[in-house]
Amino acid sequence: MKNLYILLIGFWGLIPLGVNAQSKKIRVLLPTEQELITNENSRLTFKSERYNKILKDCDSLKQAFPYSKNDTLRRVYSVFCETEKISLLQAHKNKKDIEELYVHEECKTIELYDPIDFYWNSAYQDGTPVLWHLKKIQADSAWDITKGSYSTKIAILDTWFDINHPDLQNQMYCTYDPYDNQPFYSASTALKQQHGTRVASFAASHTDGGGALAGVGFNCKIIPYKAWNGYYLERAHHASLAMNADVLTSSAGGWNCDTNFNNIERIAVKEILDNNTVIVMPAGNGWNGTHCAINGILGPWRPLHPHYDDRIIIVSGTDKNDNHTFFFDGTDITHSHFPYVDICSPGYILTGATSTIDENGNPINWPYQGMRSGTSFATPIVAGVCALLKSINPNLTPAEIKNIIKSTADPITDAYLYPGQLGAGRINAYAAVQAACPITTIPPQTITNTHPPFTGCRIYAKNVTVKSGAKLTLDASCEATIESDFEVELGSELEIK
């Protein structure tokens, strides 16, 4: 959600501005390092009464980089200050009481996007949200920055897809397997035919209406492929090179544990990734179950295997308490773990779409079914997050996206039981989306008339003058940073979205 502010400046001067018209985080660089003390109200204050008066209306005063050995950084202090107060601080900067003043707006949102879908607002008897996996990865916060893009495509190589499912019927880029033009329709009772429908629902269910579920990459489109119909690697290659898929994921098919790694597969996998298609694959289910041991080393299946290219993302699972270990009805169903794992995602006891009908075509628990577990469902959640990142910045490479989701992951509670086998942690959609926000830098210039809007996730402005009678619009979906040498003249207009 973005807020609109129009500022009409009635005087000449250099005004530091932020995105929102309330309290702003600022960094103040003082001419000399000041000693902080605690008063009787446990409020941090300066030993110098002069600086206490300058910053008296600001909150959360603290030294920004207390462990730094750099003289400049040790003179930087962080506070939250009202927007009106920030303009007054500029006068102290001009008097040299303050050397520099920076308005720093974190990529945060004021309101969380709140879908209307039935299961988004439903909970189990113990109070656990039905779609706890989305709230665990902070998908609602991520959606305030991006809900995905209709031009972003997730190719899913799986079993069968119910194209008439209310949460999927508007999500399909095509209603047939584009490799051999085989059409999809409502699936039969076979378990394997339900699998693709469920996987697709975790990646990109039609959210905020059109069904009862929510999916992380819900504005993105799905390209369905029937992986069990043969030509698995060829289909993956087709998804990238012919259909220009941004993300490719598969939780069925390609179950090859042969040790015969070969050059043809290596070349094909590399070309998919070089075409800027992100590959997201499951680690497997069961600590001694459905995974591969190739040359004595546990790992995922071929041919979309990191042995060929380490840009491939391998996903294992965690539960609602961020544990990897999971017992259900006394049975250990802990998902696979090994050094190839890059990231974990919610994967135990989830609710997804199903397309079960009986032999007479009558629905059985259609269109939803709860209690699904497996890395088959952890993996499309990660694929959906990758699609959000691609929606923000289509130029992100598979390697960059892999680095983003790993560097922004949250800790796994029992990771100490699996050293080096769970990757970087549990995925955090919000943190990953924040990290992917590109910066649009406005070059130094003088605005003399109505300028076309500057748009972007993050906008940075420095050494810009808006002349009288001119208008400048900054349309930032995440944050706008305006340095103190940004000048707005009398009678000019600045619009910040």
C-alpha positions in Angstrom: 0.0 0.0 0.0 1.4 3.4 -1.0 0.5 6.8 0.5 0.2 10.0 -1.6 1.7 13.3 -0.4 1.8 16.6 -2.2 4.1 19.2 -0.8 3.8 22.8 -1.8 7.0 24.6 -0.5 6.5 28.2 0.4 10.1 29.2 0.8 13.6 28.7 -0.7 15.7 26.1 1.0 17.1 22.7 1.2 14.5 20.3 2.7 15.2 16.7 3.6 12.0 14.7 2.9 10.8 11.2 3.5 8.1 9.0 2.1 5.5 9.3 4.8 4.4 12.3 6.8 4.8 10.9 10.3 7.9 9.8 12.2 11.0 9.2 10.2 14.2 7.4 11.0 17.1 9.8 10.6 20.8 9.6 10.9 22.6 12.6 12.2 26.4 13.1 11.8 27.7 15.3 14.5 30.9 17.3 14.3 32.4 15.4 17.2 31.6 12.2 19.0 29.2 12.7 21.9 28.8 10.7 25.1 25.4 9.1 25.7 24.0 8.8 29.2 20.8 7.4 30.6 18.5 9.7 32.6 15.9 8.8 35.3 13.3 7.8 32.6 15.7 5.3 31.1 15.9 7.6 28.1 19.3 7.9 26.3 20.5 11.5 26.2 23.7 13.3 25.4 26.1 14.5 28.0 26.0 17.7 26.1 22.8 19.6 27.0 23.2 21.5 23.7 22.5 18.4 21.7 19.7 17.3 24.0 17.9 20.5 23.1 18.5 20.0 19.3 17.1 16.4 19.4 14.7 16.9 22.3 11.6 15.9 20.3 13.2 12.8 18.8 12.9 9.2 20.0 15.0 6.1 20.2 18.3 8.0 20.3 21.3 5.6 19.9 24.7 5.5 18.4 24.2 4.0 15.0 27.5 2.1 14.7 28.8 1.8 18.3 31.4 -0.9 17.5 32.9 1.0 14.6 36.6 2.0 14.7 36.0 4.6 12.0 35.8 8.2 13.3 33.0 9.2 11.0 30.7 6.3 11.8 31.2 6.8 15.5 29.8 10.3 15.1 26.5 9.0 13.6 23.4 8.8 15.8 20.0 7.3 14.8 16.7 8.7 16.0 13.0 8.8 15.0 11.8 12.3 14.4 8.6 14.0 13.3 8.8 15.2 9.7 8.2 18.8 10.8 11.1 18.5 13.3 13.4 17.3 10.6 13.0 20.5 8.7 14.0 22.4 11.8 17.1 20.3 12.2 18.2 21.6 8.8 18.7 25.0 10.4 21.2 23.4 12.9 23.0 21.8 9.9 23.4 25.2 8.3 24.8 26.4 11.6 27.3 23.6 11.5 25.8 22.0 14.7 25.1 19.0 12.5 27.5 18.0 9.8 25.1 15.8 7.8 21.5 14.8 8.1 20.0 11.7 6.4 16.4 10.7 6.2 16.4 6.9 6.1 13.1 5.2 5.4 13.3 1.4 5.8 11.5 -0.7 3.2 8.6 -1.2 5.5 4.8 -1.0 5.0 2.2 0.7 7.0 -0.6 -1.9 6.4 -0.3 -5.5 5.6 -2.2 -6.7 2.5 -5.1 -8.8 3.8 -6.7 -11.1 1.2 -10.4 -11.9 1.5 -9.9 -15.7 0.7 -11.8 -18.0 3.1 -8.8 -20.1 4.1 -6.6 -17.0 4.6 -8.9 -16.0 7.5 -9.5 -19.5 8.8 -7.8 -21.5 11.6 -7.7 -25.0 12.9 -9.2 -25.8 16.3 -5.8 -25.2 18.0 -5.7 -21.7 16.6 -3.1 -22.4 13.9 -4.0 -20.5 10.7 -5.0 -22.9 7.9 -2.5 -21.1 5.6 0.1 -20.7 8.3 2.9 -21.3 5.8 2.2 -17.9 4.1 2.1 -16.0 7.4 5.2 -17.8 8.5 7.2 -16.5 5.5 5.6 -13.0 5.8 4.0 -13.3 2.4 1.4 -10.6 3.4 4.2 -8.1 4.0 5.9 -9.0 0.7 2.6 -8.5 -1.1 2.6 -4.8 0.1 5.6 -4.4 -2.1 4.7 -6.8 -5.0 1.9 -9.3 -5.6 3.8 -10.6 -8.6 3.3 -9.7 -12.3 1.1 -11.3 -15.0 4.1 -11.2 -17.3 6.1 -13.4 -14.9 5.6 -17.2 -15.7 6.2 -20.2 -13.4 6.6 -23.4 -15.4 5.5 -26.5 -13.3 6.6 -29.9 -14.5 4.2 -32.3 -12.6 1.5 -34.8 -13.2 -1.9 -33.3 -14.1 -3.6 -29.9 -13.6 -7.3 -29.2 -13.0 -7.7 -26.2 -15.2 -11.3 -25.7 -13.9 -10.3 -25.4 -10.3 -11.6 -22.0 -8.9 -8.1 -21.2 -7.6 -6.3 -22.1 -10.8 -8.6 -21.4 -13.8 -7.5 -17.8 -14.1 -3.8 -18.6 -13.3 -3.0 -20.8 -16.3 -0.9 -19.3 -19.1 -2.2 -22.1 -21.3 -4.6 -25.0 -20.6 -2.5 -27.6 -22.4 1.0 -29.0 -22.2 2.8 -26.7 -24.6 5.5 -29.3 -25.4 3.0 -31.7 -27.1 -0.2 -29.7 -27.0 -1.9 -32.3 -24.8 -4.9 -30.6 -23.1 -5.7 -30.6 -19.4 -9.1 -30.8 -17.9 -10.6 -31.8 -14.5 -8.5 -34.7 -13.2 -9.7 -38.2 -12.2 -9.4 -39.9 -8.8 -5.8 -41.0 -9.4 -3.5 -39.5 -6.7 -0.8 -38.7 -9.2 -3.3 -36.6 -11.1 -4.1 -34.5 -8.0 -0.5 -33.8 -7.3 0.1 -31.1 -10.0 -3.1 -29.3 -9.0 -1.9 -29.1 -5.4 1.6 -28.0 -6.3 0.3 -25.2 -8.6 -2.0 -24.0 -5.8 1.0 -23.4 -3.5 2.9 -21.5 -6.1 0.2 -19.2 -7.4 -3.4 -19.7 -6.3 -5.9 -17.0 -7.4 -5.7 -14.8 -4.3 -8.2 -12.2 -3.1 -11.2 -13.8 -4.7 -11.7 -16.5 -7.4 -11.4 -19.3 -4.8 -10.7 -19.9 -1.2 -6.9 -20.3 -1.1 -4.0 -17.8 -1.3 -0.7 -18.5 -3.1 2.6 -16.6 -2.7 3.1 -15.6 -6.3 -0.5 -15.0 -7.0 -0.3 -12.5 -9.8 2.1 -14.7 -11.8 1.0 -17.2 -14.5 1.5 -20.9 -14.5 2.7 -22.9 -17.5 1.7 -26.5 -16.9 3.7 -29.5 -18.1 2.9 -33.2 -17.6 6.3 -34.4 -16.4 5.3 -38.1 -16.3 4.5 -38.1 -20.0 8.2 -38.6 -20.9 10.8 -36.2 -22.3 11.3 -34.6 -18.9 14.5 -32.7 -19.6 13.2 -31.7 -23.0 10.1 -30.2 -21.4 12.2 -28.3 -18.9 14.3 -26.9 -21.8 11.1 -26.1 -23.7 9.7 -24.2 -20.8 12.8 -21.9 -20.7 13.8 -21.5 -24.3 10.4 -21.7 -26.0 8.0 -20.3 -23.4 10.5 -18.0 -21.7 9.5 -19.2 -18.2 11.0 -17.0 -15.4 10.9 -19.8 -12.9 10.9 -23.6 -13.4 9.9 -26.1 -10.7 9.1 -29.7 -10.5 8.0 -32.0 -7.7 7.3 -35.0 -9.9 9.2 -36.8 -12.7 12.9 -36.7 -13.4 13.4 -39.3 -10.6 16.7 -40.5 -11.9 19.3 -41.6 -9.4 21.8 -43.0 -12.0 25.4 -42.2 -11.5 25.8 -41.6 -15.2 26.1 -37.9 -15.3 26.5 -36.9 -18.9 27.5 -34.0 -21.0 24.2 -33.7 -22.9 22.2 -33.1 -19.6 24.9 -30.7 -18.4 24.6 -28.6 -21.5 20.8 -28.5 -21.4 20.7 -27.6 -17.8 23.3 -24.8 -18.3 21.4 -23.4 -21.2 18.2 -23.2 -19.1 19.9 -21.3 -16.4 21.9 -19.1 -18.8 18.5 -18.2 -20.3 17.8 -16.6 -16.9 15.3 -19.2 -15.8 15.4 -20.0 -12.1 15.3 -23.8 -11.3 13.8 -24.8 -7.9 13.8 -28.5 -7.0 12.7 -30.6 -4.0 15.2 -32.4 -1.7 12.8 -35.3 -1.2 10.7 -36.8 1.6 11.9 -38.9 4.5 15.3 -39.0 6.0 15.9 -42.4 4.6 13.1 -42.3 1.9 12.6 -40.7 -1.4 15.9 -39.1 -2.3 19.0 -40.2 -4.2 22.3 -41.6 -3.1 24.7 -40.9 -6.1 28.2 -42.2 -5.6 27.4 -42.7 -1.9 26.4 -39.0 -1.5 22.8 -38.2 -0.6 21.2 -35.6 -2.9 18.3 -34.7 -5.2 17.3 -36.4 -8.4 18.7 -36.0 -11.9 18.7 -34.4 -14.4 17.9 -31.0 -12.7 20.7 -31.6 -10.3 23.2 -29.2 -8.7 26.0 -31.5 -9.8 25.5 -30.1 -13.2 25.1 -26.5 -12.1 25.2 -25.1 -8.6 22.7 -22.3 -9.5 19.9 -24.8 -9.0 18.0 -24.2 -5.8 17.2 -27.3 -3.6 14.4 -27.1 -1.0 13.7 -29.1 2.1 10.9 -28.6 4.7 10.1 -27.1 8.1 7.0 -27.1 10.3 5.0 -24.2 11.8 7.6 -23.9 14.6 10.5 -23.7 12.2 11.6 -27.2 13.1 12.9 -29.6 10.4 12.3 -32.7 12.5 8.6 -33.7 12.4 6.6 -36.6 13.8 3.1 -37.2 12.8 1.0 -39.9 14.6 4.2 -41.2 16.0 5.9 -41.6 12.7 9.1 -39.7 11.7 8.3 -38.1 8.4 11.2 -35.7 8.5 12.1 -34.5 5.0 15.4 -35.2 3.3 18.5 -33.3 4.4 22.0 -33.2 2.9 24.7 -30.7 1.9 23.0 -30.0 -1.5 20.0 -28.3 0.3 20.0 -24.5 -0.2 16.9 -23.4 1.6 13.9 -24.7 3.7 10.3 -23.8 3.4 7.1 -24.8 5.2 6.3 -28.3 4.1 4.5 -30.2 6.8 0.7 -30.6 7.1 -0.5 -27.9 4.7 -3.8 -27.2 2.9 -3.9 -27.1 -0.9 -6.1 -27.5 -3.9 -7.3 -31.0 -5.0 -9.2 -32.1 -8.0 -10.5 -35.5 -6.8 -13.7 -36.7 -8.6 -15.1 -40.2 -8.6 -15.7 -42.5 -11.6 -19.0 -40.9 -12.3 -17.5 -37.4 -12.4 -18.9 -36.4 -9.0 -16.7 -34.3 -6.7 -15.0 -35.8 -3.6 -13.8 -33.1 -1.3 -13.5 -30.9 -4.3 -12.0 -28.4 -4.6 -9.9 -28.4 -1.4 -8.2 -30.9 0.8 -6.1 -30.4 3.9 -3.3 -32.2 5.6 -0.8 -32.4 2.8 2.9 -32.9 3.6 6.1 -33.1 1.6 8.9 -31.2 -0.1 6.5 -31.3 -3.1 4.7 -28.4 -1.4 7.6 -26.7 0.2 9.3 -26.3 -3.2 6.5 -24.4 -5.1 6.4 -21.9 -2.1 10.0 -21.1 -2.8 9.3 -21.0 -6.6 6.5 -18.5 -5.9 8.9 -16.3 -3.9 11.4 -16.4 -6.7 8.6 -15.3 -9.1 8.0 -12.3 -6.8 11.6 -11.4 -7.1 11.5 -11.7 -10.9 8.4 -9.5 -10.9 10.3 -6.8 -9.1 13.4 -7.1 -11.2 13.2 -9.4 -14.3 16.9 -9.0 -14.9 17.9 -10.9 -11.7 19.9 -14.0 -12.6 19.4 -17.4 -11.1 22.6 -17.0 -9.1 21.5 -13.6 -7.8 18.1 -14.9 -6.8 19.6 -17.9 -5.1 21.9 -15.6 -3.1 19.0 -13.3 -2.2 16.8 -16.0 -0.7 19.7 -17.6 1.1 21.1 -14.3 2.5 17.6 -13.3 3.8 16.5 -16.6 5.3 15.3 -17.0 8.9 16.9 -19.4 11.4 15.7 -23.0 11.7 15.0 -23.9 15.3 16.6 -27.4 15.3 19.3 -26.7 12.7 22.0 -27.7 15.2 20.8 -31.3 14.7 21.6 -31.2 11.0 24.8 -29.2 10.6 25.5 -28.3 7.0 22.4 -30.1 5.7 19.5 -27.6 5.8 21.0 -24.8 3.7 20.8 -21.2 4.8 17.5 -21.4 6.8 13.8 -21.0 6.2 12.8 -18.7 3.4 11.4 -15.2 4.3 9.4 -13.8 1.4 9.3 -10.3 2.8 13.0 -10.0 3.4 13.8 -11.5 0.0 11.5 -9.0 -1.8 13.1 -6.1 0.2 16.6 -7.2 -0.9 15.5 -7.5 -4.6 14.2 -3.9 -4.8 16.2 -2.1 -7.4 17.3 1.5 -6.8 16.2 4.2 -9.3 18.7 7.1 -9.0 17.6 10.5 -10.2 20.6 12.2 -11.8 21.5 15.7 -10.7 19.3 18.1 -12.6 17.1 21.2 -12.4 13.3 20.6 -13.0 11.7 23.6 -14.8 8.3 22.2 -15.8 6.1 19.2 -15.2 8.5 16.3 -15.3 7.4 12.7 -16.2 7.2 10.6 -13.0 10.2 8.7 -11.8 9.0 5.2 -10.9 10.6 2.3 -9.2 10.8 0.2 -6.1 13.3 2.4 -4.4 14.0 6.0 -5.6 17.1 8.0 -4.6 17.4 11.7 -5.2 20.4 13.9 -4.7 21.4 17.3 -6.0 18.0 18.0 -7.6 16.3 21.5 -7.8 12.6 21.8 -8.5 12.1 25.4 -9.8 9.1 27.6 -9.2 6.1 26.4 -11.3 7.5 23.0 -11.9 6.2 19.6 -10.7 8.1 16.5 -9.8 6.5 13.1 -9.0 8.3 10.2 -7.3 6.3 7.0 -7.6 8.1 4.6 -5.2 6.5 1.3 -4.4 8.9 0.7 -1.5 10.9 3.7 -0.4 12.1 7.1 -1.4 15.3 8.6 -0.1 15.9 12.4 -0.6 19.2 13.8 0.4 19.5 17.2 2.1 20.8 18.9 -1.1 17.4 18.4 -2.7 16.0 22.0 -3.3 12.3 22.9 -3.8 11.6 26.5 -4.7 8.6 28.6 -3.8 5.5 27.7 -5.9 6.8 24.3 -7.0 5.1 21.0 -6.4 6.6 17.7 -5.2 4.3 14.6 -5.3 5.5 11.4 -3.5 3.5 8.2 -4.0 
